[in-house]
Amino acid sequence: MAELHHETFPPPESVKNEAFINSMEQYKEMYQKSIDDPEGFWSEIAKGFYWESEPTGKFLDFNFDVRNGPIYIKWMQGAKTNLCYNAVDRHIDKDGDRLAFYWEGNDPDDDGQVTFSELKDRVCQFANVLKSLGVVKGDRVAIYMPMIVDITVAMLACARLGIIHSIVFGGFSAESLADRILDAKCSVVITSDGVWRGTKLLNLKDIVDKAVEKCEHVGHIVEHVIVSRHLLPEEIVVGEGDEERQPAVRPCRHLNIKWNAPRDKWWHELIEGASTDCPCVWLDAEDPLFMLYTSGSTGKPKGVVHTQAGYMLYSATTFKYDFDYHPDDIFWCTADVGWITGHTYVTYGPLLNKATSVIFEGVPTYPDPGRFWQIVDKYKVSKFYTAPTAIRSLMGFGDEHVTKYKRDSLKVIATVGEPINPEAWLWYYNVVGNKKCAVVDTFWQTETGGHVITPLPGATPTRPGSATFPFFGVVPEILSEDGKTVEGEGEGYIVFKQPWPGIMRTVYGNPQRFETTYFKKFPGYYTTGDGGKRDKDGYIWVTGRIDDMVNVSAHLLSTAEIESALVEHKLVTEAAVVSHPHKIKGECTYCFVTLKQGNKFTADLIHELRAQVRTKIGPFATPDFIQEAPGLPKTRSGKIMRRVLRKIAVGDKDIGDVSTMADETVVDELFKRRPEDA
Ligand code: PRX
């Protein structure tokens, strides 16, 4: 087992003193109860929420073993509740004036705030709008919006009515958005005119127009595109009233958007006069709440489905304990709501805990690399949550951008999305946290709904790079390739043995894929796709994906998806993409491309191939390295030997056993053609 960083950091006294869970003994006792008696443990927690009616069937019913029939997971069957009610309405009587969100714009001069009462009114108005458009329980609505309060309003309005939201991150291309609209058959898309990200202006409406057009080409009609006015100045009127008019391009201060009436509708016009009362639809515990696409190793994204009661209990409980949230805390999760981290820890988890949190539209380096810490001071943020890639990038700009700000409100500083290297962990702890904050490295996935392996800030002695121990209800195991349980110190596949409430329930429209992806390799277990180590003290260290996924800047990408984008280029016959270490992004993609006979591999072609991936998937997927591959290393049966390609990508000549390779000469050729900067 490779050397792990074994320095241990006890929880800071100040954090421990006020923590809900302040010792490992208390954690262990609660943990044991949560796995011995899940019903007892979670039903106690459920008492803190509003239920229109109690469960009628088993509190927990599941099958995790494909050998015993179809996989299913059901929590609190028959109970009726509403997540929006629990996240918003429940707090109004006593705490309506409490702030739900501080909104901080891309520009440091743009900000706003919203109380729980105001949020409730806005959610109800928008829910009434959705109703008036004929959208009902079970329908799917796509949301493609920036980080503004309206994105949470849109989500909560859907949740209020049992409409399944499918949020697509605003960095995805029109093609990716269209694929997701089509897969879920969404009849409504909610978007904004545009957004600034640092100095970059993104015309979201234009991307939605292109996506909707693509859907139309294959016969799927999006009936309504609702546009929240974000950037266009009030005085500019686009498409108002004139239903006959052809789509028009109107100039405005920052961007041009086209208007296609009657399909396109302004959010602010729709809510005019809409009532601020809208009864909640009481939903079954296992009714779907949302779907969220995540990369799949076949290249086609999977619509991960989460349901009502289990997700509610789990998002709320992980938020409370893992950030140790108390009423006077200000919480800030920097993730975009378009990813699961934003679903669980920008919207649902905080609101269910009546938390006040920050929503930030911008990027960490605009107008300068001190932006995060300036915002921390501005709002006195005490619990802060970001990705290792942001930490590494800010580290590179120097400590002065951090130390310039006080940051004395910070208590818990957490990370998510990818393994954090000890160097970045230590910088976060020493410089950002001034050696007085608890660092909480949370491991989880879109599929797990919330944290599954995580320290508790007031209890767990941490080790830089380790996500430490399982959360309540989670039973991790490490398995060897042949499915044997690795006891004690060791390494292998990270799997989970029994369901916790927040686990996904299915892949939208494809239960078979749900079983094959997560339950087939090791019957009886949920397989994460990640590898990990357990040290002699039981600490778990997640080492990264061991399937064909690459984690670029905490965004999971499938190598197959990038390969299929590359081979769509007219000069490419074959492509193979592997992961390559990257100082800031953690990992990046390294692409081997075989051209059709007689074509030259030029700088222009590399440029085109990069553009191709941007168009097909989105800018965040742009490959870092592309090299020509006159041939690829393959087994005699034709399987690409990715293990060898990973070695070539990093320039490591020790490529291991090549006895199964059909033609070894391709390897030398590939080493010769490595780009100079790789
Ligand atoms: O490889 C793991 C990595 O991110 C993957 C999940 O990605 P996604 O579904 O997009 O969700 C990201 C936000 C929860 C995992 O399979 N990952 C996430 N958190 C960590 C991590 N790897 C190591 N340490 C973490 N803390």
Residues whose N, C-alpha, C, O or C-beta is under 5 A from the ligand:
A	BS01	PRX	T294 T341 T415 V416 G417 E418 P419 I420 D441 T442 F443 W444 Q445 T446 E447 A467 T528 D530 V542 G544 R545 A554 L556
